[in-house]
Amino acid sequence: MKIQYWNHRGWKYQVRELLGSYKAFYCTNGNTVWHSCQGFLLRSNEQEAQADLDRYAKIHGFTKEVSD
């Protein structure tokens, strides 16, 4: 299951793997390149990183999209 969030600018946010760790990344509207979100810590598992992004998305009113 892949969880992706969208903000009011159309930017996408999701958790991705980075050298064996996990972190939130964003992709600006119309692009395919993902960038690391600087305010998030590297986590040892995907669930912790997803919890960080879920909290951030709730505070900022992001739209959630779940896909397989």
Residue pairs with C-beta under 8 A, 6 or more apart in sequence:
1 66
1 67
1 68
2 14
2 66
2 67
2 68
3 14
3 15
3 50
3 53
3 54
3 64
3 65
3 66
4 12
4 13
4 14
4 64
4 65
4 66
4 67
5 12
5 13
5 14
5 53
5 57
5 62
5 63
5 64
5 65
6 12
6 13
6 62
6 63
6 65
7 13
7 60
7 62
7 63
8 61
9 28
9 29
10 29
10 30
11 26
11 27
11 28
11 29
12 26
12 27
13 24
13 25
13 26
13 27
13 37
13 53
13 56
13 57
13 62
14 24
14 25
14 53
15 22
15 23
15 24
15 25
15 46
15 49
15 50
15 53
16 22
16 23
16 24
16 25
16 34
17 46
18 36
18 42
21 42
21 43
21 44
22 42
22 43
22 44
22 45
22 46
22 48
22 49
22 50
23 36
23 37
23 40
23 41
23 42
23 43
23 49
24 36
24 37
24 40
24 49
24 52
24 53
24 56
25 34
25 35
25 36
25 37
26 34
26 35
26 37
27 33
27 34
27 35
28 35
39 56
40 49
40 52
40 53
40 56
41 52
42 49
43 49
43 52
56 62
57 64
